[in-house]
Amino acid sequence: MAFFRSVSFSEPMPAITGAGVTLRAPQGSDHAEWAALREASRSFLTPWEPIWPADDLTRGAFRRRLKRYAEDQRNDLAYAFLIFRSDDNALVGGLTLANIRRGVAQAGSIGYWIGAPFARHGYMSAAMRALVPFGFRTLRLHRLEAACIPGNAASVRLLEKTGFTREGYARAYLCINGVWQDHLLYARLQDDPA
């Protein structure tokens, strides 16, 4: 059931601009740059992500990923974005607003990654600040959620800096790097101050 939507999803998702970044849906032409950045950042990302499939960086796997993203968007289940630096259009990372729940919940969960060369330069903070209005105004969600491993100090700082409030602790919440990991739970409500 997908009520309370306010945009037509039969058309391509418009880009979202933020302070020094642009978020847009991934395209087939992004594969080479995406795969190169993910490979160059593998050791940086591995502690914080699920285990990558053996073929994860291949063109075929990327095409399957794009197909899944498009289907999820059509069904109002998830919205995937790549993050590009505005100055030179370099790919810096990605984020997804997923697990959209409609009806009485009107909520979604945010997941994100940043390439190692672009970490700690403010790009993810800018991307998150750009995504929040999209979630609340365009998608008409009431609640945005995110979770992070307690030892991921950069992720904790990101969420707190962008207006998310810590709400709890989930034991063995997600399987990250092959191990069920505890996570801190964060949320931001539509009525929270910016």
Residue pairs with C-beta under 8 A, 6 or more apart in sequence:
1 102
1 103
2 75
2 76
2 102
3 102
3 103
4 102
4 106
4 140
5 76
5 102
5 139
5 140
6 137
6 138
6 139
6 140
7 138
7 139
9 73
9 74
9 76
10 74
12 25
13 24
13 25
13 73
13 79
15 22
15 23
15 24
16 22
16 23
16 24
16 81
16 130
16 131
16 134
17 23
17 86
17 130
18 126
18 127
18 129
18 130
19 126
19 129
19 130
20 85
20 86
20 87
20 122
20 123
20 126
21 83
21 84
21 85
21 86
21 92
21 123
21 126
21 127
21 130
22 83
22 84
22 86
22 89
23 81
23 82
23 83
23 84
23 95
23 127
23 130
23 131
24 81
24 82
24 84
25 69
25 73
25 79
25 80
25 81
25 82
26 34
26 65
26 66
26 69
26 80
26 81
26 82
26 94
27 66
28 62
28 63
28 66
30 82
30 91
31 59
31 62
33 90
33 91
34 62
34 82
34 91
34 94
35 57
35 58
35 62
37 91
37 92
37 93
37 115
37 117
38 45
38 56
38 57
38 115
39 57
40 115
40 116
40 117
41 113
41 114
41 115
41 116
41 117
42 52
43 116
44 115
44 116
44 119
45 113
45 116
46 52
46 177
47 149
47 152
47 176
47 177
48 113
48 148
48 149
48 152
48 155
48 176
48 177
49 113
49 176
49 177
50 174
50 175
50 176
50 177
51 177
51 178
53 61
55 61
69 78
69 80
72 78
72 79
72 80
72 98
73 79
73 80
76 100
76 102
77 98
77 99
77 100
78 96
78 97
78 98
78 99
78 100
78 108
79 96
79 97
79 98
79 100
79 134
79 139
80 94
80 95
80 96
80 98
81 94
81 95
81 96
81 127
81 131
82 91
82 93
82 94
83 91
83 92
83 93
83 94
83 95
83 114
83 123
83 124
83 127
84 90
84 91
84 92
85 92
85 118
85 123
90 118
91 115
92 114
92 115
92 118
92 123
93 112
93 113
93 114
93 115
93 118
93 123
93 124
93 127
94 112
94 113
95 110
95 111
95 112
95 113
95 124
95 127
95 128
95 131
96 110
96 111
96 112
97 108
97 109
97 110
97 131
97 134
97 135
97 139
97 144
98 108
98 109
98 110
98 111
99 107
99 108
99 109
100 107
100 108
100 139
100 141
101 107
101 108
105 142
105 143
106 140
106 141
106 142
106 143
107 141
107 142
107 143
107 144
107 145
108 135
108 139
108 141
108 143
108 144
108 145
109 144
109 145
109 146
109 147
110 128
110 131
110 135
110 144
110 145
110 146
111 146
112 124
112 127
112 128
112 146
112 158
114 123
114 124
119 154
120 154
124 158
125 158
125 161
125 162
128 158
128 162
129 162
132 144
132 162
132 163
132 188
135 141
135 144
136 142
136 144
136 190
141 190
142 189
142 190
143 187
143 188
143 189
143 190
144 164
144 187
144 188
144 189
145 185
145 186
145 187
146 159
146 164
146 186
146 187
147 170
147 173
147 174
147 183
147 184
147 185
147 186
148 155
148 156
148 159
148 183
148 184
148 186
149 155
149 176
149 181
149 182
149 183
149 184
150 156
150 169
150 182
150 183
150 184
156 184
159 166
159 186
160 166
160 186
162 188
163 188
163 192
163 193
163 194
164 186
164 187
164 188
165 186
165 187
165 188
165 192
166 184
166 185
166 186
167 185
167 186
167 187
168 184
168 185
169 182
169 183
169 184
169 185
170 182
170 183
170 185
171 182
172 180
172 181
172 182
173 180
173 181
173 182
173 183
173 185
174 180
174 181
174 183
175 181
